Amino acid sequence: MRLGNMLKEEYVVADLKAETKEAAISELLSLLKQNSPDINALKIRDLIFEREEIENTSYGHGFAFPHARTDEVDDLIIILGVSKNGLRERTPDNIPLSVIVVLLTPSQISKLYLQTLSALATFARNETNLNLLRSAKNPADIVDILWQSAVRVGKELTVKDIMRRNIATVNPDDTLKHVANMMFKHRLSAMAVVDENYNLLGQITDKDLIQAALPDYKTLINNLNYASEVEPFEELLKQEDKIKVSQLFQTDHELTTLDTKIVEVAALMIFKDLRRVFVVADDGRLIGILLRKDIVNMIIRG
């Protein structure tokens, strides 16, 4: 199904009057109240704002996708608004927030919501589409822009619907210090190790860094009274600019592809107790990562 088929003109605002994200959400929900007066729009607004407190839904590229799962609705509803001048809102890439897409879905149909969100993200990543929406004169133009984009909502929930595309990576010649700094900066417990062509070589984890300081950790575990003449972490810090990723990284990792079904990857993660699976293209290049916590956050928590 084309994404354009899922948007109705009566749920589109071509020129938002709001100046902030919260005000824009309220303005869009007023359309819900107009078109479906039996729905408790105030309750939905509170749910959306509660979700925003947990995690900001500004996606970047000028788009935000605030949403709520609620049994106030019995089918997926998309409400879209465009701000010609941009909203006062901090964004992950500093591109002014101009398009708010509110997604409302019943509690039990997370699959359609996630597939639709993935299609919207695909639409948002094409910067031409943002300019087209800003130039649209009326709701009909906006619906047509989504239709002409030919972006489709998939039938199955797959890896590409949930995976992270922006991946922090390191190469074998990077130092331990660089890895530690990157992990801290991006709040990561592991990083992909790639070559100059972005082919995946392996991964380096926080466990690998600690083990570099405690190569004799088995002795420590077996003898808690074991006393070393040197402080292992101090010794590691002295070498942090000399120790290379190539000395520490592991080649034991799991791969998947864009079109693999989420249920298959989830089952693999449970069976092998995996925290992450790397996503590669047909030519072996790294293009994404799927984290176990993202399956929890997006599918179970919503």
Secondary structure, DSSP 8 states (H G I E B T S, - for coil): -BGGGG--GGGEESS---SBHHHHHHHHHHHHHHH-TTS-HHHHHHHHHHHHHHS--EEETTEE--EEE-TT-SS-EEEEEEEEEEEB---TT---EEEEEEEEE-TT-HHHHHHHHHHHHHHHHSHHHHHHHHH--SHHHHHHHHHHTT-B--SS-BHHHH-B----EE-TTSBHHHHHHHHHHHT-SEEEEE-TT-BEEEEEEHHHHHHHH-TTHHHHHH-TT---SS-HHHHHHHTTTT-BGGGT-B----EE-TTSBHHHHHHHHHHHT-SEEEEE-TTSBEEEEEEHHHHIIIIII-
